Amino acid sequence: MSKQSNTKDHLPLYGPGPLYTAVIVGLTVVAFFCQNLPFCTAGKIAFLQVPFDMMGIALIALGIYMWIQAVIVAKVTDGIRENRLITTGIYAWVRNPIYSAFMILCTGIVLVIGNVFFFFLPLVYWLFLTLLLKQTEEQWLRDLYGQEYTAYCKQVNRCIPWFPTAR
């Protein structure tokens, strides 16, 4: 974690998070309620339901774990208020673990739904997150932290957790 001067304004506490979360949760709820409609039942592949359920439950658990690591363990709101760029813990694995947690959790739910007609949704979640972050938070963070944030971006993925590169 590095410290920035407290004379700078800090990021918005919630940023585009509520918008992103509302959209992807809304799409996931629509998929859940549409899964058994007559025009959607052909998308169910019964013999793959158990593997879909297992993968979906694992992703749901991963999403919950990531959210806990970002919000409770890393105390991201404290970092925002104190103008600290958090780069350790879960933030060493993914730059946006809260958004990623919701993306992964909703992807898990789509897998548990088990209807292939909705398997495009994780791509929509990722694309929406990428475009939204490029237009908002990434610009704010680059303005606030400059080269430090640019270097961090080169080492850590935006949305998909991955092994950190050497620093």
Secondary structure, DSSP 8 states (H G I E B T S, - for coil): -EE--TTS----SSTTHHHHHHHHHHHHHHHHHHTTSTTTGGGB-GGGHHHHHHHHHHHHHHHHHHHHIIIIIS-HHHHHHTTEE--SGGGGT-S-HHHHHHHHHHHHHHHHHTBGGGTTHHHHHHHHHHHHHHHTHHHHHHHHHTHHHHHHHHHS-SSS-------
